[in-house]
Amino acid sequence: MRIKWNGISEWRSALFLSTMAIVLLQSCKEEIYPGPLSPEASMATFHLDENFEVSLFASEPLVMDPVEMIFDEKGNIYVVEMPDYPFQPEGEEGAGRIKQLFDRDKDGIIDDAVIFADSVKDATSLQVWKEGLLVTAAPYIYYMKDTDGDHKADVREVLFEGFFKNNQEAQITNLRFNIDNWIYASNHGQAGSVHSGRQPQADALDTRGSDFRFRLDQNKFENATGTAQFGQTFNDWGHRFISHNTTHIRQTVIPWRYIHRHKYLPGTQGALNISNHDLLMFQLSKAPYWRVERSRRRQQQYDAQNLNRIEHVDSHFTGSSGGTHYGADLFPPEYQGNIFTGEVMGNLIHRDVIRMPLDQPTYIASRAEKERDREFLASTDEWFRPDNFTVGPDGALYVIDMYRQHIETPLSIPEDLKEDMDFMRGEDMGRIYRIVPKGKSPAVIPDDLSMNHNTSLYLEWLGHPNQWYRLNGQRLLLEQQDQSVVPEVKSKFLQDRNPVTRLHALYVLDGMNALTEDLVNIALTDPAPGVREHALILAEKFPGCLPNMIVCTKDSSARVVLQAALSLGSGSRTQQIVPVLADILQTRYHDKWIRMAVLSSYLGSSAALVSELLLDTGFLEELNAEKEQLLYELGYIIGSRNDEMELIQLLSVVESIPDAARNSVLGGLATGVVKSENELTSEVRSRLQTYFEKGDATLKEALKEII
């Protein structure tokens, strides 16, 4: 089916007249909500950073209800439309569409669209793969492809099945290819039993509490740290940032595969809210009537219950969506590396400047100095719903605007207030805007960026200043598996001055099974912390890299030390690692993330490590809250594991340490035993009885439940 409008202005005029007629016929109770604006009128309400300008890239009727837009390596543009939102249709099919967009006259504005795939229920995101598209549409992830050149998908393969499907705001979405060769998806931590369509014999994956990642080139799929709602992005170093309604930016600090390699950690939350400016935003639009009224009612309830709680009506993040890293070079330097997040309830776009101090393994997300009292873009148009973004090959920031009168799920609104609301109003509308620095003409995307799969070009892309080129060049080399390019890729890794290019080359070699121990050892000594960090991950499968991995435990970058702790605890490492892990804790015990990294491995949470850490080291000479917490966590894990020989070894160690330190270890041990519902052996109980008799009241209270 082809949609083409030569007379778009006439269509808009007709739409305006029909809309006005409907408004006049509506009962007065519906006038509490404003009507729509034309794209031009809506743009006139934008208060945008003075260094930039915004233009219309696409709008209704060519684009309606958009939630994602991507460019493939040929310059093709695809958009996902979600007209069913916020209601789910019955059965297997819905009204969802994937369209291919065209700029026929090359004026930088979309003037034609073809439906690539229709009747796709709950389609929300796309990722290019092997001349086709990966599509999330709960409970599925599809692979779709046009094989005959008519711009319509004639292949629709189910790659994965079994994701949560009962709430459109919490489904599988946000497909993103990362520098580590994995494709990630947001899952909001929803429970699912996920099967692979290509590996029907593989065990189902329980996705409860996690996001999702997979590699089609290696037929792997697994849990990922989360949980993202709608929005995930990666910076140049492959660090992942996720969006959630009220928490607009979190960093996934420790991957799932590490913090779940044993089940005894006292906490497994691997993501962190990195914003230093909390919930406050600078909204210009009015809060809708339903929200004002709902907030009034909730506040009455809080006040009646004497709760110290405020129900904010506006100007606080509640609809954060689509966080996107700006990794191109078109924007001025101070905007490069920033993360842009939409706020669909606040009708604005927020910008975060992110930085990671050398002495900590986590980022800090801050407002830019010039945005202490304003947003990067804020609109007074209450229909403006910036739900997602794309950074194109031209370096522009594309804003995906669903453009709806109401964006909130009906599940969150009282029944009587819903009587005045038409949740489908705007289902025939949608806009995509392009933001560029002032004075930059809109770029025209070439018809075929990839020049017919020229591998030499893809190698050049690895060094491009725009992340879009680098990631697509890496992906295409991974897909093609042309071993003849391996020498050139090695040369890029060894000789390129740009550390980001070296990192892409390293992962291309890994994806082509051309990585060697020698190359990884070189990467472990790279001048850039980001390269050393990833080299540690890759070194996990090369035993000969151990000496250089140990050197990384003394790195100037806390992020590298964190990864060293994680990687040294992986696989079948021997007891020689225990002193190294203990040494990390000696100097980095104050950092909860590095503590977790060490404790996440068996050797890093063993009685042998306790002995190495506490005896004859001076660690306990100055006991503080962080050290007490570490001792508690060690006791908790060992108690939860309930290995008799290990418990006896632990109890022997704590005989000779100060009372306060002993109390922390044994308090954690008791809690771990109780929570894991373990039954201690008589020998262990007998030894604990000694400590019970001479312990303080707090310790006695903890121990009495287990002896």
C-alpha positions in Angstrom: 0.0 0.0 0.0 1.4 3.4 -1.0 0.5 6.7 0.7 1.3 9.8 -1.2 0.1 13.4 -0.9 1.1 16.0 -3.4 -1.3 18.4 -1.8 -0.4 18.1 1.9 -1.4 21.7 2.6 -4.9 21.1 1.2 -5.1 18.0 3.4 -4.1 20.0 6.5 -6.7 22.7 5.7 -9.4 20.0 5.4 -8.2 18.4 8.6 -8.3 21.8 10.4 -11.9 22.5 9.2 -13.1 19.1 10.2 -11.4 19.4 13.6 -13.1 22.7 14.2 -16.4 21.2 13.2 -15.9 18.4 15.7 -14.9 20.9 18.4 -18.1 22.9 17.9 -20.2 19.8 18.1 -18.5 18.5 21.3 -20.2 19.0 24.6 -18.7 21.7 26.7 -17.2 19.2 29.1 -14.6 18.3 26.5 -13.5 21.9 26.1 -11.4 21.4 29.2 -8.7 19.9 27.0 -7.2 21.9 24.1 -7.3 20.8 20.5 -4.4 20.1 18.1 -2.2 22.6 16.3 -0.7 22.3 12.8 2.9 21.3 12.7 3.9 24.9 11.9 1.8 26.3 14.8 3.2 23.7 17.1 6.8 24.6 16.2 5.9 28.2 17.0 5.4 27.2 20.6 8.9 25.7 20.9 11.3 27.4 23.2 14.6 26.0 21.9 18.2 26.5 22.9 19.3 29.7 21.1 22.2 27.8 19.3 19.8 25.6 17.4 16.9 25.6 15.0 14.2 23.1 14.4 12.5 22.2 11.1 9.7 19.8 10.2 11.0 16.5 8.7 7.8 14.5 8.4 4.2 14.8 9.6 0.7 13.4 9.1 -0.7 11.9 7.0 2.7 10.4 6.0 3.6 9.7 9.7 1.1 9.0 12.4 1.7 7.9 16.0 5.4 7.4 15.6 7.5 5.9 18.3 10.8 5.1 16.5 12.7 6.1 13.4 16.0 4.6 12.1 18.3 4.9 9.1 19.8 1.8 7.5 23.2 1.7 5.8 21.6 2.5 2.4 20.1 5.7 3.7 16.6 4.1 3.9 14.4 5.6 6.6 11.9 3.4 8.6 9.4 4.5 11.2 7.3 2.5 13.6 3.7 3.7 14.2 1.7 2.6 17.2 -1.9 3.7 16.5 -3.5 1.2 19.0 -1.9 2.9 22.0 -3.1 3.0 24.7 -5.5 0.1 24.1 -4.6 -3.4 23.0 -6.7 -5.0 20.3 -7.9 -8.5 20.6 -6.2 -11.3 18.8 -2.8 -11.5 17.2 -3.1 -8.5 14.8 -3.2 -4.8 15.5 -3.1 -1.5 13.6 0.6 -1.1 14.1 2.7 -0.2 11.0 6.2 0.0 9.9 6.7 2.5 7.1 9.6 3.4 4.8 9.8 7.1 4.3 11.0 8.9 1.2 12.3 12.4 0.3 11.6 12.2 -3.4 12.4 15.8 -4.3 15.5 15.9 -2.0 14.4 19.0 -0.2 15.0 17.5 3.3 11.3 16.9 4.0 9.6 13.6 3.7 7.0 13.6 0.9 6.2 9.9 0.4 5.7 6.7 2.4 5.3 3.0 1.8 3.9 0.5 4.3 6.7 -2.0 4.8 4.7 -4.1 7.3 1.2 -3.6 8.6 -1.2 -5.2 11.2 1.8 -5.5 13.6 0.4 -5.6 17.1 2.3 -3.5 19.6 5.4 -2.8 17.4 7.6 -0.3 19.2 11.2 -0.4 17.9 13.6 -1.4 15.1 17.1 -2.4 14.5 18.8 -3.0 11.2 20.1 -6.5 10.6 21.3 -8.3 7.5 19.4 -6.1 5.0 16.2 -6.4 7.0 14.7 -5.2 10.3 14.5 -6.6 13.8 11.2 -5.5 15.3 9.9 -5.7 18.9 6.2 -6.4 19.0 5.4 -8.1 22.3 5.4 -11.0 22.9 7.7 -11.3 19.9 10.9 -10.0 18.4 10.7 -10.5 14.6 13.1 -10.4 11.7 11.4 -8.8 8.7 12.9 -8.5 5.2 11.9 -7.3 1.7 13.4 -9.9 -0.7 11.9 -8.7 -4.0 12.5 -5.0 -3.9 8.9 -3.8 -3.5 9.6 -2.1 -0.2 7.3 -4.5 1.6 8.3 -7.2 4.0 7.7 -10.7 2.6 9.7 -12.4 5.4 8.4 -12.2 9.0 10.3 -14.6 11.2 9.8 -15.0 14.9 13.3 -14.8 16.5 12.1 -14.7 20.1 8.8 -15.3 21.7 7.4 -15.1 25.3 7.9 -11.6 26.4 5.3 -9.8 28.7 2.5 -8.4 26.6 -0.2 -7.0 29.0 0.8 -3.3 29.3 2.0 -1.3 26.3 4.1 1.0 28.6 6.1 -2.0 29.9 6.8 -4.2 27.0 9.9 -5.4 25.1 11.3 -2.4 23.1 14.3 -0.2 22.3 16.5 -2.5 20.2 20.0 -1.1 20.1 23.3 -2.5 18.7 26.2 -1.9 21.0 29.9 -1.8 20.5 30.3 -5.2 22.3 28.4 -6.8 19.3 25.3 -7.5 21.4 21.8 -6.1 20.7 20.0 -4.9 23.8 16.3 -4.4 24.4 14.3 -2.7 27.2 12.1 -5.1 29.1 11.1 -3.1 32.2 11.9 -6.1 34.3 8.7 -7.8 33.2 8.3 -11.6 33.7 8.5 -13.7 30.6 9.5 -17.1 29.5 11.4 -16.4 26.3 12.2 -19.0 23.7 14.4 -18.7 20.6 12.8 -19.4 17.3 16.1 -20.4 15.8 17.0 -22.6 18.8 13.8 -24.4 19.8 15.9 -26.8 21.9 17.4 -24.1 24.1 16.1 -23.5 27.6 13.6 -20.7 28.0 14.9 -17.6 29.6 13.1 -16.1 32.7 13.2 -12.3 32.1 11.7 -11.3 35.5 13.6 -8.3 36.9 15.8 -7.8 33.9 16.2 -6.4 30.4 17.3 -8.5 27.5 20.2 -8.9 25.1 21.1 -11.3 22.2 23.6 -12.0 19.5 22.2 -13.5 16.3 25.7 -14.2 14.9 26.4 -16.6 17.8 22.8 -17.7 18.7 23.1 -16.3 22.2 20.5 -14.6 24.4 20.5 -13.7 28.0 19.3 -11.3 30.8 20.7 -7.8 30.9 20.8 -5.4 33.8 17.9 -3.0 33.9 15.2 -2.2 34.1 14.5 0.2 31.3 11.0 1.3 30.5 11.1 3.2 27.2 14.6 4.5 26.3 18.1 3.1 26.3 21.2 4.4 24.7 25.0 3.8 24.6 27.8 6.3 24.7 31.1 6.0 22.7 32.5 3.5 25.3 29.5 1.2 25.2 28.2 2.4 28.6 24.5 2.0 28.8 21.9 4.5 30.0 18.2 3.8 30.5 15.0 5.8 30.9 12.1 5.4 33.3 9.0 7.5 33.9 10.2 9.4 37.0 13.9 8.5 36.8 15.0 10.1 33.6 18.5 8.8 33.5 20.1 5.7 35.1 23.4 4.0 34.3 23.7 0.2 34.2 26.8 -0.1 36.3 27.3 -3.9 36.6 26.1 -6.3 33.9 23.6 -9.0 34.9 26.0 -11.9 34.2 28.3 -10.9 37.0 25.9 -10.0 39.8 23.9 -13.2 39.2 26.8 -15.7 38.9 26.0 -16.8 42.5 22.6 -16.2 44.2 23.9 -15.0 47.6 24.6 -11.3 47.1 22.6 -9.3 49.6 21.6 -6.9 46.8 21.6 -7.3 43.0 20.5 -3.9 41.8 23.0 -3.1 39.1 21.6 0.2 37.9 22.0 3.7 39.4 20.1 7.0 39.2 23.0 9.3 38.1 21.1 12.5 38.0 22.3 15.2 40.4 19.2 17.3 39.8 16.4 15.0 40.9 12.9 15.3 39.6 12.6 19.1 38.9 12.1 20.2 35.3 11.1 23.5 33.7 7.8 22.9 32.1 6.0 25.7 30.1 2.8 23.9 29.3 -0.2 23.7 31.6 -1.0 20.5 33.5 -4.1 18.8 32.0 -7.3 19.0 34.0 -7.4 15.3 34.8 -3.9 15.5 36.4 -4.8 18.6 38.4 -7.8 16.9 39.8 -6.1 13.6 40.4 -3.3 15.3 42.2 -5.8 17.2 44.3 -7.5 14.0 45.4 -4.2 12.2 46.2 -2.9 15.1 48.2 -6.1 15.1 50.2 -5.5 11.5 51.0 -1.9 12.1 52.0 -2.9 15.0 54.2 -5.6 13.0 55.9 -3.1 10.2 56.7 -0.6 12.8 58.0 1.9 11.6 55.4 4.8 13.9 54.6 4.3 13.6 50.9 3.6 16.0 48.0 1.7 15.0 44.9 3.2 17.3 42.2 0.9 18.5 39.5 3.6 19.6 37.1 7.3 20.6 36.7 8.5 17.2 37.9 9.6 14.2 35.7 6.9 11.6 35.4 7.0 10.7 31.7 10.7 10.4 30.8 11.1 8.7 27.5 13.6 7.8 24.8 17.0 8.9 26.3 19.4 9.2 23.4 23.2 9.8 23.4 24.3 12.4 20.9 27.4 10.8 19.4 27.9 12.9 16.2 30.0 15.9 15.4 27.4 18.3 13.8 26.5 19.9 17.2 29.0 22.2 19.0 31.5 20.3 21.2 29.8 21.2 24.4 26.7 19.2 23.2 28.6 16.2 22.0 28.2 13.2 24.3 25.1 14.7 26.0 22.0 12.6 26.5 18.7 14.0 25.3 15.5 12.7 27.0 11.9 13.4 26.1 9.3 14.2 28.8 6.0 13.4 27.2 3.9 14.7 30.1 5.9 17.9 30.4 6.0 18.5 26.6 9.8 19.1 26.7 13.2 17.8 25.9 15.8 17.6 28.6 19.5 17.6 28.2 22.1 15.9 30.5 25.8 16.5 30.5 27.4 13.3 31.7 30.9 12.8 33.1 32.7 10.1 35.0 35.4 11.2 37.5 38.5 9.0 37.4 38.0 8.1 41.1 34.5 6.6 40.7 33.0 3.9 38.4 29.8 5.8 37.8 28.7 8.8 35.8 27.2 12.0 37.0 24.4 13.6 34.9 24.1 17.3 35.3 22.2 20.2 33.8 24.3 22.4 31.5 25.1 25.7 33.1 22.9 27.6 30.7 20.0 25.3 31.5 19.8 25.8 35.3 16.4 27.4 34.9 15.2 26.1 31.5 15.1 23.0 29.2 16.9 22.4 25.9 13.4 22.6 24.3 10.1 23.2 26.0 6.7 23.7 24.4 3.4 25.2 25.5 1.6 22.8 23.1 0.1 20.2 25.4 -0.1 17.8 22.5 3.7 17.8 21.9 4.8 14.3 23.0 8.6 13.8 22.3 8.8 10.1 23.0 12.0 9.1 21.2 15.0 10.4 19.2 17.4 9.4 16.4 20.8 10.8 15.6 21.0 10.5 11.8 24.0 10.0 9.5 23.8 13.7 8.9 24.4 14.4 12.6 21.0 16.0 13.1 18.9 15.1 16.2 15.5 13.8 15.1 12.6 14.2 17.5 9.8 11.7 17.3 6.6 13.3 18.4 3.6 11.0 18.8 1.3 14.1 19.0 -1.6 13.0 21.1 -4.1 14.8 23.2 -3.6 12.3 26.0 -0.5 10.2 26.5 -1.1 8.7 30.0 -2.3 5.2 30.2 -6.0 5.0 31.3 -4.9 2.5 34.0 -3.6 5.4 36.0 -6.6 7.7 35.8 -9.8 7.6 38.0 -12.9 6.3 36.1 -14.9 9.5 36.5 -12.1 11.6 35.0 -11.8 9.3 32.0 -15.4 10.1 31.0 -14.2 13.5 29.7 -11.2 12.0 27.8 -10.7 10.7 24.3 -7.6 8.6 24.5 -7.5 8.0 20.8 -7.7 11.7 19.8 -4.6 12.3 17.7 -4.3 8.8 16.4 -4.2 10.3 12.8 -1.4 12.7 13.7 2.3 12.6 14.3 5.4 14.6 13.6 9.2 14.2 13.3 11.4 17.2 13.7 15.0 17.8 12.9 17.2 19.9 15.2 20.5 21.3 13.8 22.8 24.1 14.9 21.8 27.5 13.5 23.1 28.1 10.1 23.5 24.5 9.2 21.4 23.6 6.1 19.3 20.4 6.4 21.4 17.6 5.0 20.1 15.3 2.3 20.6 11.7 3.1 22.2 9.9 0.1 20.2 7.2 -1.6 22.9 4.5 -0.9 25.3 5.3 1.9 26.9 1.9 1.8 27.8 2.0 -1.9 26.8 -1.6 -2.5 28.4 -3.2 0.5 31.9 -1.9 0.1 33.9 -3.5 2.9 36.7 -0.9 2.5 34.1 1.8 3.2 32.9 0.0 6.3 36.5 0.0 7.6 36.6 3.7 7.1 33.3 4.1 9.0 35.0 2.7 12.1 36.9 5.9 12.4 34.1 8.3 11.5 33.3 11.1 14.0 29.6 10.1 13.9 28.7 7.1 16.1 26.0 6.1 13.6 28.7 5.3 11.0 31.0 3.5 13.5 28.3 1.2 14.8 26.9 0.5 11.4 30.3 -0.2 9.9 31.0 -2.6 12.8 27.7 -4.3 12.4 28.1 -4.8 8.7 31.6 -6.2 9.1 30.2 -8.6 11.7 27.4 -9.7 9.4 29.6 -10.2 6.4 32.4 -12.1 8.1 34.8 -11.3 5.3 38.1 -12.7 6.7 40.1 -10.9 4.1 39.7 -7.6 6.0 41.2 -9.0 9.3 44.7 -7.6 8.6 43.3 -4.1 8.0 41.2 -4.3 11.1 44.3 -5.3 13.1 46.2 -2.4 11.7 43.4 0.0 12.8 43.5 -1.4 16.3 47.3 -1.2 16.5 47.9 2.1 14.8 44.8 4.4 14.9 45.3 7.4 17.2 41.6 7.5 18.1 40.9 5.2 21.1 37.2 4.9 20.1 38.3 3.6 16.7 40.7 1.2 18.3 37.9 -0.1 20.5 35.5 -0.7 17.5 38.4 -2.5 15.7 38.9 -4.7 18.8 35.3 -5.8 18.8 35.3 -6.4 15.1 38.2 -8.8 15.6 36.3 -10.4 18.4 33.2 -10.8 16.2 35.2 -12.3 13.4 36.9 -14.8 15.8 40.2 -13.2 14.9 41.1 -11.9 18.4 44.3 -13.3 19.9 45.8 -13.3 23.4 48.6 -11.0 22.2 46.2 -8.4 20.9 44.2 -8.5 24.1 47.4 -8.0 26.1 48.2 -5.0 24.0 44.6 -3.6 24.7 45.1 -4.2 28.4 47.9 -1.6 28.3 46.2 0.8 26.0 46.5 4.5 27.1 42.7 4.9 27.1 40.8 3.6 30.2 37.8 2.7 28.0 39.9 0.4 25.9 41.5 -1.2 29.0 38.0 -1.8 30.5 36.8 -3.7 27.5 40.1 -5.5 27.1 39.4 -7.0 30.6 36.1 -8.4 29.4 37.7 -9.9 26.4 40.7 -11.2 28.5 38.3 -13.5 30.4 38.8 -16.2 27.8 42.6 -15.9 27.5 44.5 -17.4 30.6 47.7 -15.8 29.4 46.3 -12.3 30.0 46.2 -12.8 33.8 49.3 -10.8 34.7 48.1 -7.7 32.8 44.6 -8.2 34.3 46.1 -8.1 37.7 48.0 -4.9 36.8 44.7 -3.3 36.0 43.5 -3.7 39.6 45.9 -0.7 40.4 44.6 1.4 37.5 44.1 5.1 37.9 40.5 4.7 36.6 38.0 3.3 39.1 35.9 2.0 36.2 38.9 -0.1 35.1 39.4 -1.4 38.6 35.7 -2.3 38.8 35.9 -4.3 35.6 39.2 -6.0 36.8 37.4 -7.1 39.9 34.5 -8.5 37.8 36.7 -10.2 35.2 39.2 -11.7 37.7 36.3 -13.4 39.4 35.0 -15.0 36.2 35.4 -18.5 35.0 37.6 -21.1 36.8 40.1 -18.8 38.3 42.3 -20.4 40.9 43.0 -19.5 44.5 45.9 -17.2 43.4 43.2 -14.6 42.6 42.1 -14.4 46.3 45.0 -12.1 47.4 44.4 -9.9 44.4 40.7 -9.5 45.1 41.5 -8.9 48.8 43.9 -6.2 47.8 41.2 -4.4 45.8 39.0 -4.3 48.9 41.9 -3.0 51.0 42.0 0.2 48.9 38.5 0.4 47.4 36.2 -0.9 50.2 34.5 2.5 50.4 33.1 2.2 46.9 29.9 0.1 47.0 30.1 -0.9 43.3 33.7 -2.2 43.6 32.7 -4.1 46.7 29.8 -5.7 44.8 32.1 -6.5 41.9 34.5 -8.4 44.2 31.7 -10.1 46.2 29.9 -11.2 43.0 32.4 -14.0 42.5 32.8 -17.1 44.6 36.5 -16.5 45.3 35.7 -12.8 46.1 33.2 -13.8 48.8 34.9 -16.8 50.3 36.2 -17.4 53.8 39.7 -17.6 52.3 39.3 -13.9 51.2 38.1 -12.9 54.7 41.3 -14.5 56.1 43.4 -12.7 53.5 41.7 -9.4 54.1 41.6 -9.4 57.9 44.7 -11.2 59.2 48.0 -9.3 59.4 46.9 -6.5 57.1 46.0 -3.6 59.3 42.6 -3.4 57.6 40.8 -3.3 60.9 43.0 -0.7 62.6 40.4 2.0 61.8 37.0 0.6 61.5 34.4 2.7 59.8 30.8 2.3 58.3 32.0 1.2 54.9 34.3 -1.5 56.4 31.5 -2.7 58.7 29.2 -2.9 55.7 31.8 -5.0 53.8 32.2 -7.4 56.7 28.5 -7.7 57.1 28.1 -8.5 53.4 30.9 -11.1 53.5 29.2 -12.8 56.5 25.8 -12.6 54.8 27.1 -14.4 51.6 29.0 -17.1 53.5 26.0 -17.7 55.8 23.6 -17.9 52.8 25.9 -20.4 51.0 26.0 -22.6 54.2 29.1 -24.7 53.4 30.1 -26.3 56.7 33.9 -26.2 56.0 33.7 -22.6 54.9 31.7 -21.6 57.9 34.2 -23.2 60.3 37.0 -21.5 58.5 35.2 -18.1 58.8 34.6 -18.7 62.5 38.2 -19.5 63.1 39.2 -16.2 61.4 36.9 -14.0 63.4 38.2 -15.4 66.7 41.2 -13.0 66.6 39.6 -9.8 65.3 38.1 -6.9 67.3 34.6 -7.2 68.7 33.0 -4.6 66.5 34.3 -6.3 63.4 33.3 -9.7 64.6 29.8 -8.5 65.3 29.5 -7.2 61.7 30.6 -10.5 60.2 28.4 -12.6 62.5 25.4 -10.3 62.2 25.6 -10.7 58.4 26.1 -14.5 58.8 23.0 -14.8 60.9 20.9 -12.8 58.5 22.1 -14.8 55.5 21.3 -18.1 57.3 17.8 -16.9 58.2 16.9 -15.4 54.8 18.1 -18.5 52.9 16.3 -20.8 55.4 19.4 -22.9 55.9 19.9 -25.5 58.6 23.3 -25.2 60.2 25.3 -28.3 61.2 25.7 -29.1 64.9 29.4 -28.3 64.7 28.7 -24.8 63.4 26.0 -24.1 65.9 28.3 -25.2 68.7 31.0 -22.7 67.6 28.4 -20.0 67.2 27.2 -20.7 70.8 30.5 -19.4 72.1 30.1 -16.1 70.4 26.5 -15.9 71.6 27.5 -16.1 75.2 30.1 -13.3 75.0 28.3 -11.1 72.4 26.5 -7.9 73.0 22.7 -7.6 72.9 22.5 -6.9 69.2 24.6 -9.9 68.3 22.7 -12.2 70.7 19.4 -11.1 69.1 20.8 -12.0 65.6 22.3 -15.3 66.6 19.5 -16.7 68.7 17.4 -17.4 65.6 20.0 -19.8 64.1 21.6 -21.7 67.0 
